[in-house]
Amino acid sequence: MENNIKILIVDDDLIFIEFLDYILSKEGYIVIQANSGDEAIEIARRSNPHLILLDIKMPKKDGIEVCIALRNIPEISHTKIAFVSGLLDDKSKIAGFEAGADDYICKPIKPKVLLARIGALLKAFKHPIIYNDEKDTLKKFGNITIDFEKYLVIVDRNEIELPKKEFQLLKLLSSKPSKVFTRQEILDQIWENSINQGSRYIDVHIHNLREKLGSNHIKTIKGVGYKFS
């Protein structure tokens, strides 16, 4: 199953993060990782996840502090936050909810129970998380996720920075997967045919995209142009 839902996992236990990553990725979720509170705040602000799974006991900033900070970021006010913690006492749970959490899941976790709790959280999501047709702002192609609204590309859960022209070229090619875009079409839409060295510019940007995304996504149709798959 594939979907466009982004989940940010925040934990300083790398083994536990990989465990959650495996479970969630199998269900088609887009998984992003953070190993500290400060990193989580920065990534959440940039990538706007639908759900954050947050540990409490972490060095420097603990999960309670992080949750409070996240709840003060207007851009992600709609994001669901669930603590996933080994602290089982009522005091910790109350502190978590008072900090702004939507749920509190106790370790050790059972995968089926975790997925059910996540499903319930996301079912209550009031903002649209999947878009259609030309209004798409988030698309997933295998190991690549493109957030058109935020100019963000994630490859194998790693965020990739693209210059403006490269992003525009990727957006054009991915707008109609498997369609062959001629070189002239690319020139007209990306450069408005305003450069004399058009073919050379296209070649350079295609090469750069393949280096960053992997060589198997953009195919050359000899004598015609390129297609994204």
Secondary structure as GFF3:
##gff-version 3
##sequence-region A 1 229
A	DSSP	beta_strand	6	10	.	.	.	ID=ss1
A	DSSP	alpha_helix	14	26	.	.	.	ID=ss2
A	DSSP	beta_strand	30	34	.	.	.	ID=ss3
A	DSSP	alpha_helix	37	47	.	.	.	ID=ss4
A	DSSP	beta_strand	51	54	.	.	.	ID=ss5
A	DSSP	alpha_helix	63	71	.	.	.	ID=ss6
A	DSSP	three_ten_helix	74	76	.	.	.	ID=ss7
A	DSSP	beta_strand	80	85	.	.	.	ID=ss8
A	DSSP	alpha_helix	90	98	.	.	.	ID=ss9
A	DSSP	beta_strand	103	106	.	.	.	ID=ss10
A	DSSP	alpha_helix	111	123	.	.	.	ID=ss11
A	DSSP	three_ten_helix	133	135	.	.	.	ID=ss12
A	DSSP	beta_strand	138	141	.	.	.	ID=ss13
A	DSSP	beta_strand	144	147	.	.	.	ID=ss14
A	DSSP	beta_strand	152	155	.	.	.	ID=ss15
A	DSSP	beta_strand	158	160	.	.	.	ID=ss16
A	DSSP	alpha_helix	164	175	.	.	.	ID=ss17
A	DSSP	beta_strand	181	182	.	.	.	ID=ss18
A	DSSP	alpha_helix	183	186	.	.	.	ID=ss19
A	DSSP	pi_helix	187	191	.	.	.	ID=ss20
A	DSSP	alpha_helix	198	213	.	.	.	ID=ss21
A	DSSP	beta_strand	218	221	.	.	.	ID=ss22
A	DSSP	beta_strand	225	228	.	.	.	ID=ss23
###
